[in-house]
Amino acid sequence: MTMEAPTIKILVCAHKETPLPQHPDLLPIQVGSALSTQRLDIAHDDQGIHISSKNPNYCELTAHYWAWKNLKNVDIIGLNHYRRYFDFDRKWKAFSPDRSFTTTAAFISQPFQLPDLARYLASYDIILTKKRNHPYTIETMYCIEHIKDDWEILKAVIAEKYPDYLPAFRKVTAQSNSMANYNMFITSWKYFDAYSAWIFGILEEMEKRVLLSPYPMQARIFGYLSERLINVFCAHHRLKIMHVPVIMLLDEVQKGDNPANWRFTYRTLKNDFRFMFNR
């Protein structure tokens, strides 16, 4: 008796016309479609049940929400960006940089391939990007780079709505200096559904309390927070994570843009040492 192949949908979020890889398991989707005058010839996040108009604050999460509410009969679900993809072909993943760079032309010129995701997810619960290490805690780094008051509101919302997540939240954000980035993931629908209900429950409550910044970068608050929170969700549920580096597409890749393995390892060790010293 043969097992039926799982249905796989990997969202590829894009907001502008750009070359995209072709693969039957990829689902390109235009984010912020409700706010755009241009309709790309791909799926749109303003169809069905959606929060497309919130894209300036939610970023790629508008595609995530659309998939959660509108896709049916999907076994494996994931999210990539039009210029960020999981680099499954990268050798020596444990020692490689969390991200490396190539040109869009070079990337698109090669056939896009995905590994046997069902086989990976038989051993792991979720695939995330490789963690990046910082010289301070995740909480401190957020307050340095973004708005501290927003972080305090986040802590209050979790304490009120999901107090059982507080130990994992503290461990990941106040006691650690590393995290997976970009809101990228590949997982089973079961974990995707549970994570989606949790993350949007938090962010919808935060919408009622925060003062959204008029500055575009800081206005992306919910995208930034969810980057941290997917790490918290995985820690709380003790998910077995496969960390995979990211390949990033740039129009021009300059010599020296791609750090050597030893340079990345040195930077990681240096940041870990600074983190220990700063605690």
N, C-alpha and C positions, 0 to 999 in steps of 0.2 A: 504494500500500500504506500503510495507516494504522498508526501505532504504537499499541500498547496502552497505556492510561493506567497509570501506576505505582500500586502499592498504597502508601498513605500511612497511617501511624499516629502521631499526636501524643499522647503521654501527657499527661493532666492530673491531677496528683497532688493528692489531697485526703485529709484525715484526719477530717473532720467533715461533717455535713449542711450544704450550702451551694449556692446557685444556681450552675449551671455552664452555659456556652455550649453550644449545640447545633450540631454540624457532623458530617457523615459521616466525616471524617478524624480527628476527635478521639476519644481513648479515655480517658475518665475512669477512674481507678483509685484505690481506697482503699489508702493506705499504712499499714503497721503493723497490718494486718487481724488478724494472729495474736494481737495483744495487746489488741484492742478488743472490747468487749461489744456494740458496735453494728455491724450489717452494712448498709452503704450499698447502694443499688440500682445499683451500678456494678461494674466488674471489681474483683478483690481480689488483693493481692500475696502471699497465702498459698496460692495454688492452683498445682499443678504443682511445678516445681523453684523453690525460693524461699529468701529469707533474711528473711522478713517480721518475725520476732521480733527482728531486729537493728535495727529502725527507729530506736530512740532514739539509736543511734550512727551509723547510715548515712543517716538522713533519707530524702530522695527517691530515694536510690540503691537502696532496696529495690524500688521500681517499675522502675527502670532494669535491675536484675538480673533481675527477673521477665520483662521484655520480652525481654532477651537470651536467656534460657533457654527461653522458652515461645512467643514469637511465631514464626510461620513465613510464608514467602513475602511478606515486607515489603520494599519497595524503598526507601522513605524513612521514617525514624524520627526522632522528636523528643520533647522533654520540656518541658512548661510546668507551672506550679503553679496551684492554684485561684484564687490572687489575683495571679499574675504571668503575663503573656502577651507575646509579641513584638508590638511595635507597628509593623506593616508600613506602616500608613497615615501614620505620622509624617512630616511634611515636613521638609526640611533636616536629614536624619539626622546629617550630619557635624557640625552645629553645635548640635544639640539636646541636652538633658540625657540622661544614661544611663537615667533613669527619670522617669516622670511619674505622676500619680495621678488616679483617678476613683473615683466610688462604684460599689459593686457593682450597685445598681439601674440606674444610668445605663449601665453596660457591658452588662448582661444585656438591657436593653431594645432594644439594637441588634442586628440580625442579625450573627452572627459570620462573618467571611470570612477565607479564606486566599488568598494570592496563588498564582501558578503556581510551586509550589516546584520542580518539575522544571526549569523554565526557569532559576530562580536557581541550582540546583545543577549546571546545565550550565556555568555560569561560575565558580562557587565550589565549594569542597569541603565547607564546613560553614558553618552560620549560628550565630553566638554572640551574646550580649548585647553591647551597646556597652560598651567598657572604661570603668572608673572609675579616675581618677588619685589617688594618695595622696602625702603629703609624704615618705614613706620607701619603701624597697624593699618588695616583696611579702613577702620573708622577715622583715624587721624588723616590718612591720605584723602579721604572724601572731604573732610572738613577743610583741608588745605586747598583742594582743587575746586570745591563747590561751595554750597551754602550750608553753614553749620546748623542753622535753625531748622532746615529741612530734615537733617539727620536726627535732630532731637524729636521732631514730630514723628518720624519713622519709628523710633524706639517706643514712643508713647502708643502708637497705633498697634504695634506688635504686642506690647504688654497688655493692652486692652482686649484685642481681638484674638490673639493667638499666643497666650502666655506660655503654652507648652513648648513654643519655639525659642523662648528666651535663652536657654542654655546653649543651643546651637548658634543662635545669633551672636551671643557674647564670644563664644569660642572662635567663630569665623571672623568677626569684625573687630573685636577688642583684644584678642589674644593671638592673632595671626597676621602675617604680613604678605600673604600670597592669595591669589584668587584667579579663577578662570574668567575671561573677559568676553565682551562683544554680544552677549545674549545668544550665543550660538550653542546648539545642542543637537543631538540625535538620540531618540529614546522610543520606548513603546508608548502607545496611546494611553495606557493605564497611568504611567507616571506623568505624561504630558497633561492629561486631564486633571490629575490631582494638583500638579504644580500650577496650572492655569487658574484653577479655582482659588488657590491660595494667593498667588501674586496679584491677581486683579482685585481680589477682596481687599488687600492691603492698599493698593494704589488708588482704588476708587474712594476709599476712606480718606486717604491723604489729599486727594483732590478737594475735599471739603474744607481742609484745614490750612493748606499751604498758600502762600502768596507767590504766584508764578512770576518768575523774573521776566522783564521785558527784553533781556539780552538773549539772543538765539542759543548760544552755547549753554547757559545756565537754565534756559527754558526746557532743555531736554531732560529735566529732572527724573522723570519716571523711567526713561531708558537707562540712565546712570544708576538709579537705585536697584533696578531689577538685575543689572550685572552683578551686583553684590549679593542680592537675595537668592539667586539660583544656587549659589554656593551654600547658603544657609539651608535651603530646602533639602539639598542633597545630604548635608551633614545631619540634619534632624532625622531624616529617614534612613540614614546610614547606607546610602546607595553606593554601590560599587562603581567607581568612575574610571573610564578610560580617557586619559588626557592625550589629545592629539594636537600637534602644532598647526598653525594657520599659515596659509600662503596668501599674501596680499598682492593685489594688482595695482600697479602704478603706471602712469603714462610714461614716466622716465625713471629708470633705475640707475642710480649713480654708483660708481665704484666705491665700495665701502659701506653701501646701504645694508648689505647682508652680513650680519656679524658672524664670525667664525664660531664654531662650537666652544673653543677655549675662551673666547672673549665673552660669550654669553655665560659660561660657567663662572668665569671670574666676576662678572657683574652680579650674578646671583649670590655668590659667596660674600661679596662686598656688601650687598644690601642686607643679607642675613646678619652679618657682623654688626652693621650699623643699627639694625633692628634690635639686636640683643643689647647693644650699648645704650640705646634710647629708651629701653623699657624701664 
